[in-house]
Amino acid sequence: MKDFEDIGVTTKGDKSAIAQEILEYELEDGLNHRKKDLIKAVQQEVKISKRQIERISEDMGLRQTREKKQNGEALWSLPLTTDGE
């Protein structure tokens, strides 16, 4: 995550773009990750609200599920792609 530290972030658009890059980086393994951990990872790099991160995740089309246990935590993952490659 050190790659994101040196970037001077000043505008809302910049913050959203950086947040999206961080989410893509964290989720590139294709596995489910806890939503709260992803939000924390983004907020460590960029000063941005939880709700804004949630909106970015919606724009990215992230899959949202829950852990399969009582009171399971929210999970995010990249959407499955079927581009035929």
mmCIF file of the C-alpha atoms, coordinates in Angstrom:
data_MODEL
# 
_entry.id   MODEL 
# 
loop_
_atom_site.group_PDB 
_atom_site.id 
_atom_site.type_symbol 
_atom_site.label_atom_id 
_atom_site.label_alt_id 
_atom_site.label_comp_id 
_atom_site.label_asym_id 
_atom_site.label_entity_id 
_atom_site.label_seq_id 
_atom_site.pdbx_PDB_ins_code 
_atom_site.Cartn_x 
_atom_site.Cartn_y 
_atom_site.Cartn_z 
_atom_site.occupancy 
_atom_site.B_iso_or_equiv 
_atom_site.pdbx_formal_charge 
_atom_site.auth_seq_id 
_atom_site.auth_comp_id 
_atom_site.auth_asym_id 
_atom_site.auth_atom_id 
_atom_site.pdbx_PDB_model_num 
ATOM 1  C CA . MET A 1 1  ? 0.000   0.000   0.000   1.00 0.00 ? 1  MET A CA 1 
ATOM 2  C CA . LYS A 1 2  ? 3.038   2.283   0.091   1.00 0.00 ? 2  LYS A CA 1 
ATOM 3  C CA . ASP A 1 3  ? 2.338   3.089   -3.578  1.00 0.00 ? 3  ASP A CA 1 
ATOM 4  C CA . PHE A 1 4  ? -0.611  5.229   -2.530  1.00 0.00 ? 4  PHE A CA 1 
ATOM 5  C CA . GLU A 1 5  ? 1.145   7.223   0.188   1.00 0.00 ? 5  GLU A CA 1 
ATOM 6  C CA . ASP A 1 6  ? 3.099   9.566   -2.061  1.00 0.00 ? 6  ASP A CA 1 
ATOM 7  C CA . ILE A 1 7  ? 0.110   10.749  -4.056  1.00 0.00 ? 7  ILE A CA 1 
ATOM 8  C CA . GLY A 1 8  ? -1.080  14.264  -3.219  1.00 0.00 ? 8  GLY A CA 1 
ATOM 9  C CA . VAL A 1 9  ? -4.849  13.943  -2.947  1.00 0.00 ? 9  VAL A CA 1 
ATOM 10 C CA . THR A 1 10 ? -6.794  17.178  -2.950  1.00 0.00 ? 10 THR A CA 1 
ATOM 11 C CA . THR A 1 11 ? -10.126 16.813  -4.740  1.00 0.00 ? 11 THR A CA 1 
ATOM 12 C CA . LYS A 1 12 ? -13.117 14.545  -4.233  1.00 0.00 ? 12 LYS A CA 1 
ATOM 13 C CA . GLY A 1 13 ? -12.531 13.005  -7.686  1.00 0.00 ? 13 GLY A CA 1 
ATOM 14 C CA . ASP A 1 14 ? -8.920  12.249  -6.808  1.00 0.00 ? 14 ASP A CA 1 
ATOM 15 C CA . LYS A 1 15 ? -9.976  10.629  -3.545  1.00 0.00 ? 15 LYS A CA 1 
ATOM 16 C CA . SER A 1 16 ? -12.589 8.499   -5.294  1.00 0.00 ? 16 SER A CA 1 
ATOM 17 C CA . ALA A 1 17 ? -10.108 7.363   -7.931  1.00 0.00 ? 17 ALA A CA 1 
ATOM 18 C CA . ILE A 1 18 ? -7.520  6.433   -5.307  1.00 0.00 ? 18 ILE A CA 1 
ATOM 19 C CA . ALA A 1 19 ? -10.159 4.640   -3.223  1.00 0.00 ? 19 ALA A CA 1 
ATOM 20 C CA . GLN A 1 20 ? -11.224 2.630   -6.269  1.00 0.00 ? 20 GLN A CA 1 
ATOM 21 C CA . GLU A 1 21 ? -7.623  1.681   -7.025  1.00 0.00 ? 21 GLU A CA 1 
ATOM 22 C CA . ILE A 1 22 ? -7.120  0.511   -3.444  1.00 0.00 ? 22 ILE A CA 1 
ATOM 23 C CA . LEU A 1 23 ? -10.309 -1.575  -3.542  1.00 0.00 ? 23 LEU A CA 1 
ATOM 24 C CA . GLU A 1 24 ? -9.258  -3.161  -6.841  1.00 0.00 ? 24 GLU A CA 1 
ATOM 25 C CA . TYR A 1 25 ? -5.814  -3.914  -5.409  1.00 0.00 ? 25 TYR A CA 1 
ATOM 26 C CA . GLU A 1 26 ? -7.219  -5.457  -2.231  1.00 0.00 ? 26 GLU A CA 1 
ATOM 27 C CA . LEU A 1 27 ? -9.789  -7.543  -4.134  1.00 0.00 ? 27 LEU A CA 1 
ATOM 28 C CA . GLU A 1 28 ? -7.654  -8.678  -7.072  1.00 0.00 ? 28 GLU A CA 1 
ATOM 29 C CA . ASP A 1 29 ? -7.271  -12.183 -5.610  1.00 0.00 ? 29 ASP A CA 1 
ATOM 30 C CA . GLY A 1 30 ? -10.960 -12.835 -6.384  1.00 0.00 ? 30 GLY A CA 1 
ATOM 31 C CA . LEU A 1 31 ? -11.817 -13.820 -2.813  1.00 0.00 ? 31 LEU A CA 1 
ATOM 32 C CA . ASN A 1 32 ? -14.404 -12.350 -0.443  1.00 0.00 ? 32 ASN A CA 1 
ATOM 33 C CA . HIS A 1 33 ? -13.018 -9.756  1.958   1.00 0.00 ? 33 HIS A CA 1 
ATOM 34 C CA . ARG A 1 34 ? -14.654 -8.198  5.002   1.00 0.00 ? 34 ARG A CA 1 
ATOM 35 C CA . LYS A 1 35 ? -16.221 -4.865  4.138   1.00 0.00 ? 35 LYS A CA 1 
ATOM 36 C CA . LYS A 1 36 ? -14.975 -3.259  7.354   1.00 0.00 ? 36 LYS A CA 1 
ATOM 37 C CA . ASP A 1 37 ? -11.375 -4.303  6.603   1.00 0.00 ? 37 ASP A CA 1 
ATOM 38 C CA . LEU A 1 38 ? -11.576 -2.861  3.092   1.00 0.00 ? 38 LEU A CA 1 
ATOM 39 C CA . ILE A 1 39 ? -13.036 0.409   4.352   1.00 0.00 ? 39 ILE A CA 1 
ATOM 40 C CA . LYS A 1 40 ? -10.262 0.620   6.947   1.00 0.00 ? 40 LYS A CA 1 
ATOM 41 C CA . ALA A 1 41 ? -7.602  -0.023  4.272   1.00 0.00 ? 41 ALA A CA 1 
ATOM 42 C CA . VAL A 1 42 ? -8.976  2.776   2.104   1.00 0.00 ? 42 VAL A CA 1 
ATOM 43 C CA . GLN A 1 43 ? -9.325  5.209   5.013   1.00 0.00 ? 43 GLN A CA 1 
ATOM 44 C CA . GLN A 1 44 ? -5.701  4.587   6.043   1.00 0.00 ? 44 GLN A CA 1 
ATOM 45 C CA . GLU A 1 45 ? -4.608  5.956   2.665   1.00 0.00 ? 45 GLU A CA 1 
ATOM 46 C CA . VAL A 1 46 ? -7.275  8.553   1.838   1.00 0.00 ? 46 VAL A CA 1 
ATOM 47 C CA . LYS A 1 47 ? -9.424  10.783  4.020   1.00 0.00 ? 47 LYS A CA 1 
ATOM 48 C CA . ILE A 1 48 ? -12.849 9.672   2.765   1.00 0.00 ? 48 ILE A CA 1 
ATOM 49 C CA . SER A 1 49 ? -16.130 8.746   4.437   1.00 0.00 ? 49 SER A CA 1 
ATOM 50 C CA . LYS A 1 50 ? -17.473 5.232   4.838   1.00 0.00 ? 50 LYS A CA 1 
ATOM 51 C CA . ARG A 1 51 ? -20.560 6.188   2.817   1.00 0.00 ? 51 ARG A CA 1 
ATOM 52 C CA . GLN A 1 52 ? -18.448 7.494   -0.059  1.00 0.00 ? 52 GLN A CA 1 
ATOM 53 C CA . ILE A 1 53 ? -16.527 4.207   -0.121  1.00 0.00 ? 53 ILE A CA 1 
ATOM 54 C CA . GLU A 1 54 ? -19.845 2.342   -0.188  1.00 0.00 ? 54 GLU A CA 1 
ATOM 55 C CA . ARG A 1 55 ? -20.954 4.451   -3.179  1.00 0.00 ? 55 ARG A CA 1 
ATOM 56 C CA . ILE A 1 56 ? -17.685 3.700   -4.957  1.00 0.00 ? 56 ILE A CA 1 
ATOM 57 C CA . SER A 1 57 ? -18.206 -0.024  -4.325  1.00 0.00 ? 57 SER A CA 1 
ATOM 58 C CA . GLU A 1 58 ? -21.701 0.252   -5.839  1.00 0.00 ? 58 GLU A CA 1 
ATOM 59 C CA . ASP A 1 59 ? -20.312 2.066   -8.897  1.00 0.00 ? 59 ASP A CA 1 
ATOM 60 C CA . MET A 1 60 ? -17.686 -0.675  -9.264  1.00 0.00 ? 60 MET A CA 1 
ATOM 61 C CA . GLY A 1 61 ? -20.406 -3.334  -9.103  1.00 0.00 ? 61 GLY A CA 1 
ATOM 62 C CA . LEU A 1 62 ? -18.782 -5.166  -6.204  1.00 0.00 ? 62 LEU A CA 1 
ATOM 63 C CA . ARG A 1 63 ? -20.593 -8.312  -5.096  1.00 0.00 ? 63 ARG A CA 1 
ATOM 64 C CA . GLN A 1 64 ? -21.953 -8.009  -1.591  1.00 0.00 ? 64 GLN A CA 1 
ATOM 65 C CA . THR A 1 65 ? -22.592 -11.076 0.558   1.00 0.00 ? 65 THR A CA 1 
ATOM 66 C CA . ARG A 1 66 ? -22.478 -12.035 4.224   1.00 0.00 ? 66 ARG A CA 1 
ATOM 67 C CA . GLU A 1 67 ? -20.503 -14.600 6.162   1.00 0.00 ? 67 GLU A CA 1 
ATOM 68 C CA . LYS A 1 68 ? -22.528 -17.765 6.507   1.00 0.00 ? 68 LYS A CA 1 
ATOM 69 C CA . LYS A 1 69 ? -22.933 -17.667 10.270  1.00 0.00 ? 69 LYS A CA 1 
ATOM 70 C CA . GLN A 1 70 ? -25.208 -15.928 12.715  1.00 0.00 ? 70 GLN A CA 1 
ATOM 71 C CA . ASN A 1 71 ? -24.532 -12.184 12.614  1.00 0.00 ? 71 ASN A CA 1 
ATOM 72 C CA . GLY A 1 72 ? -22.032 -12.774 9.808   1.00 0.00 ? 72 GLY A CA 1 
ATOM 73 C CA . GLU A 1 73 ? -20.095 -9.768  8.610   1.00 0.00 ? 73 GLU A CA 1 
ATOM 74 C CA . ALA A 1 74 ? -20.606 -8.110  5.245   1.00 0.00 ? 74 ALA A CA 1 
ATOM 75 C CA . LEU A 1 75 ? -18.226 -9.270  2.518   1.00 0.00 ? 75 LEU A CA 1 
ATOM 76 C CA . TRP A 1 76 ? -17.203 -7.638  -0.751  1.00 0.00 ? 76 TRP A CA 1 
ATOM 77 C CA . SER A 1 77 ? -15.643 -9.194  -3.830  1.00 0.00 ? 77 SER A CA 1 
ATOM 78 C CA . LEU A 1 78 ? -15.062 -8.230  -7.425  1.00 0.00 ? 78 LEU A CA 1 
ATOM 79 C CA . PRO A 1 79 ? -17.882 -9.268  -9.755  1.00 0.00 ? 79 PRO A CA 1 
ATOM 80 C CA . LEU A 1 80 ? -17.413 -12.417 -11.778 1.00 0.00 ? 80 LEU A CA 1 
ATOM 81 C CA . THR A 1 81 ? -16.552 -11.695 -15.377 1.00 0.00 ? 81 THR A CA 1 
ATOM 82 C CA . THR A 1 82 ? -17.665 -13.762 -18.336 1.00 0.00 ? 82 THR A CA 1 
ATOM 83 C CA . ASP A 1 83 ? -15.878 -12.069 -21.192 1.00 0.00 ? 83 ASP A CA 1 
ATOM 84 C CA . GLY A 1 84 ? -15.073 -15.363 -22.939 1.00 0.00 ? 84 GLY A CA 1 
ATOM 85 C CA . GLU A 1 85 ? -11.296 -15.097 -22.701 1.00 0.00 ? 85 GLU A CA 1 
# 
